[in-house]
Structure formats: C-alpha cells, structure tokens
Amino acid sequence: MGRLRFLTAGESHGPALAATLEGVPAGLPLTAEQIALDLARRQRGYGRGARSTSIEQDRAEILGGVRHGVTIGSPILLLIRNRDWENWTRVMQVEPLTDEQAAELAGLVEAGDKRAAPITRLRAGHADLAGASKYGFDDVRNILERASARETAARVAAGAVARALLARLDIDVWSHTVEVGGVATDVARATRTREEAEASPLRCLDADAETRMVARIDEARDAGDTVGGVFEVVARGVPTGLGSHVHWDRRLDGALAGAVTSIPIVKGVEFGLGFAQTRLFGSAVQDVIQRRDAEGAWLRGTNNAGGLEGGISNGQPIVIRGAVKPISTLPRPLPSADLITGEPVAKAHYERSDISVVPATGVVAEAMVCLTLADFVLDKFGGDSLVELLDNATRYRARAAGRNLARPAAPSSGVRAGGSGSGAAPAESE
Ligand SMILES: Cc1cc2nc3c(=O)[nH]c(=O)nc-3n(C[C@H](O)[C@H](O)[C@H](O)COP(=O)(O)O)c2cc1C
C-alpha cells in the first residue's frame, strides 16, 4: 500500500482489537455508527458460531484522527473491545504473572479449565504447527490468538472508513454469496434485490439456491463437519484508470488479488469470467468495445474481464470472486499429533468454531477491496483534503469523458506545445 496504509493489532481473547489507518484526507465526515453497520454485517450469516452471533457485538470506538465527526488528516485509530475478554483476563493477561497469579492459573489447569491449559494438540488447516515451529513456542495459544479470524473485525472497521471515502466518489462496493458446499446460485434465478439479499440468511441473490445452501450447512453440522464456498465482490462506479500496466506492483488486479487472498480462509481468487475463460475460445471471452456514448462512457456488451484490463480499471464494474475453504476446526475433530511429544493424538484441539463463513468472508473482502481501491484512488488523484481529492477526480473524469487524456491542452498564448508542429495539441473543443 502507498498513500493509504493500515495496520491491525490485538489478540482474539485479549482486551481489544485495534486498527490504525493513515492517509485518509481531512474533511471526511465519519462516525462510529457508519463503522458499526459493517461490523454487524461481518458477524451475521447462517452457519456462524455462538461467539459471533451472541457473545461479541462489535463496535469500534474512534480514538484518533477525527474531530467533531470529521477527519482531520491525522492517523485514524479504531478500537474494538473484546467482550469475551472478561472470561480470559488471567489466561491472556498482558502484565507478567505474579507468583499468586501463576499459582491461580496452575490451579485452573488442575481443575480442568481448558482455557488455562497450554495447547499442544495441533489443528491441521491452522497456523498452529507452522507458527509454533517458526516462533519457537510450546503453547499454540500464542499463535492461534493472532491467527484467529477475529482479527478481520479490525480490517472491517478500517474498511468502513475507506468505504466512506469511496462513497464520496460514487464508488460502491458490495458482496454476495454465490456458492456454499457445492450448491451454486443460478444466474437466471438470482433475482432478489440487494436489500432482500442483504436481509437473507446467507446474503444470497437466489432464494432457491440459498435454501439448498442452508441445508448443506445443516448437513455438515449434523455430521460434525464444515463447508466452504464462494463469494463475489462487485465494485461499481470505479473510474477508468486506477492502477497501471507499467510495473508489476502498480497493477490494480495484483493488489486486489493480494488483498483478498490475505484473508484467512480464502484459497483462490478470480476476476470476471475467471478460470472459466480458460476453457473458451478468445472470441467468446473478449469484451468487444462498441462505441462511446453521449456522456463519454465506453460501451461494451459484456464484462468478462471483470472491470480490469492490463492491470488498470476500465470503467466497468470490478468483479472479484473468492474461494473459501471449509472451516478447519471441525466439531468432530480429526486425529492429529502433539507439538511436544510428536506422538499421535486421537483428537485435535477444539475451540468454539463456525460451520460456514462465506457471507462473513465476503464482508471482510469488501473491506479489503475498499481499502485497496481507496489507496489507488489517492494514488491517482492525490489531495490532502476531501475537497482537493474530489476536485482532482471531477476534473479527471470530465476530461476522460471528452478526450484523450495524454495530450496536453493547447496553451492559451497561441504558442504550439509541439514546437515544430508535428505533435500539435488538440484544441479544447476537439
Ligand atoms: C470471518 C471468518 C471467520 C472464521 N471463523 C473460523 C472458525 O470459527 N474456525 C476456524 O477453524 N476457522 C475460521 N476461520 C478461518 C481461519 O481463521 C483460517 O482458516 C486459519 O486462520 C488458517 O488460515 P488459512 O486458512 O488462510 O490457511 C474464519 C475465517 C473468517 C474470514
């Protein structure tokens, strides 16, 4: 990330999660209520466990970067307190343990309190083994507390700020569930409105498919198992010209793919037609450029490229799908091995878990897409204040609708910009 940077901190059962977001221009109206909307959306979805649906009701406090409801250009500090922390104060204590506190903890372990005991029965599909090996821990809790997807709540809070910025440029980002446990939406039947889908159990546009997806989740739950699926994020109103073909790390598609696959559980990403285009002829794949309309928009009959060509946004909606693997922690745990002894154990460690998180992962992906687009918007248009950013973006959009951007306008003095005349600049009216 360049112009807009963010970091998160905090453990799953620690006192709080935090996000610091740097680079947001001054003058953006921002309230905790706006952020709360996205945090609530991340917690919903059929198939989620008790923690997200009843224990935590996330709310971010804005502790820096905002004055009287408006950003002031300084880093924005967001804090989400973990309500479950009160049950973990000794186990997750930040300060060193006194002798009495250490004895209290040992007593809890002796009494069979699973929270207090070191975790050594490794869980496949988690960072447990690789993380404990890498950092040299003999208690996997030191790894799972941060590897837990609870961290994504902080990303969603930061993403809500980026969403507020994008909204000022009429850029809208939304996700929906397109597949769960092998049951896919049927495009012809995906007729729910966005509001209807948003209120549905899986945030799905196809009511019929959703019923079958819910049945698959129930089937998995009954079998002590879990299921994955696919979400789709669509970004509308993205201007042509974000990102660049000129260098690998300036490509918007690469940045978006990296951002979405950085979400724990996302195992693949595709744009537009994605992998399906590899099985078609080129003539069936390319989005034929038809013409430019009266408003200056370029028209095409299809959007198989998913709004990106050459690593640059092309003015079409950006469409990204993410593959969500089945949840790793199984209610009926798989056999595993012990970190300390190296010997097999009948059951891996179990910690309260979800059965399916496709809609929630879609919301996290929206946040990552918002943060990435906001970064590229700021890179393209600059501006320390919202007024400056909007001014730059409005002038760019007006020029983009009317003419070839690369050619400078003719100087008013009448002196030809091209010198000898071969590269004469176009007149304003061209
Ligand atoms: C919103 C969300 C909720 C998740 N909930 C769980 C969960 O309850 N149990 C679990 O085992 N994994 C859950 N995961 C996924 C794990 O965090 C992830 O699989 C694990 O950290 C390993 O990372 P990897 O899948 O990227 O290899 C969740 C992921 C997301 C995005």
The ligand as an SDF file (V2000), in Angstrom:
LIG
                    3D

 31 33  0  0  0  0  0  0  0  0999 V2000
  -14.9400  -14.3490    9.1630 C   0  0  0  0  0  0  0  0  0  0  0  0
  -14.1110  -15.5800    9.3760 C   0  0  0  0  0  0  0  0  0  0  0  0
  -14.4260  -16.4630   10.4170 C   0  0  0  0  0  0  0  0  0  0  0  0
  -13.6810  -17.6200   10.6170 C   0  0  0  0  0  0  0  0  0  0  0  0
  -14.0490  -18.4760   11.6310 N   0  0  0  0  0  0  0  0  0  0  0  0
  -13.3460  -19.6230   11.8040 C   0  0  0  0  0  0  0  0  0  0  0  0
  -13.7250  -20.5580   12.8140 C   0  0  0  0  0  0  0  0  0  0  0  0
  -14.6820  -20.3540   13.5630 O   0  0  0  0  0  0  0  0  0  0  0  0
  -13.0000  -21.6940   12.9260 N   0  0  0  0  0  0  0  0  0  0  0  0
  -11.9260  -21.9840   12.1180 C   0  0  0  0  0  0  0  0  0  0  0  0
  -11.3270  -23.0320   12.2550 O   0  0  0  0  0  0  0  0  0  0  0  0
  -11.5540  -21.1080   11.1550 N   0  0  0  0  0  0  0  0  0  0  0  0
  -12.2180  -19.9470   10.9790 C   0  0  0  0  0  0  0  0  0  0  0  0
  -11.8310  -19.0720   10.0070 N   0  0  0  0  0  0  0  0  0  0  0  0
  -10.6690  -19.3840    9.1620 C   0  0  0  0  0  0  0  0  0  0  0  0
   -9.3580  -19.4460    9.8920 C   0  0  0  0  0  0  0  0  0  0  0  0
   -9.0840  -18.2340   10.5450 O   0  0  0  0  0  0  0  0  0  0  0  0
   -8.2440  -19.8020    8.9010 C   0  0  0  0  0  0  0  0  0  0  0  0
   -8.6070  -20.9030    8.1290 O   0  0  0  0  0  0  0  0  0  0  0  0
   -6.9610  -20.1280    9.6570 C   0  0  0  0  0  0  0  0  0  0  0  0
   -6.5240  -18.9700   10.3430 O   0  0  0  0  0  0  0  0  0  0  0  0
   -5.8510  -20.6320    8.7620 C   0  0  0  0  0  0  0  0  0  0  0  0
   -5.5620  -19.7300    7.7300 O   0  0  0  0  0  0  0  0  0  0  0  0
   -5.6340  -20.1950    6.2070 P   0  0  0  0  0  0  0  0  0  0  0  0
   -6.9800  -20.8440    6.0290 O   0  0  0  0  0  0  0  0  0  0  0  0
   -5.5040  -18.9420    5.4400 O   0  0  0  0  0  0  0  0  0  0  0  0
   -4.5210  -21.1730    5.9710 O   0  0  0  0  0  0  0  0  0  0  0  0
  -12.5750  -17.9090    9.7840 C   0  0  0  0  0  0  0  0  0  0  0  0
  -12.2470  -17.0060    8.7480 C   0  0  0  0  0  0  0  0  0  0  0  0
  -13.0070  -15.8600    8.5440 C   0  0  0  0  0  0  0  0  0  0  0  0
  -12.6300  -14.9130    7.4340 C   0  0  0  0  0  0  0  0  0  0  0  0
  1  2  1  0
  2  3  1  0
  2 30  2  0
  3  4  2  0
  4  5  1  0
  4 28  1  0
  5  6  2  0
  6  7  1  0
  6 13  1  0
  7  8  2  0
  7  9  1  0
  9 10  1  0
 10 11  2  0
 10 12  1  0
 12 13  2  0
 13 14  1  0
 14 15  1  0
 14 28  1  0
 15 16  1  0
 16 17  1  0
 16 18  1  0
 18 19  1  0
 18 20  1  0
 20 21  1  0
 20 22  1  0
 22 23  1  0
 23 24  1  0
 24 25  2  0
 24 26  1  0
 24 27  1  0
 28 29  2  0
 29 30  1  0
 30 31  1  0
M  END
$$$$
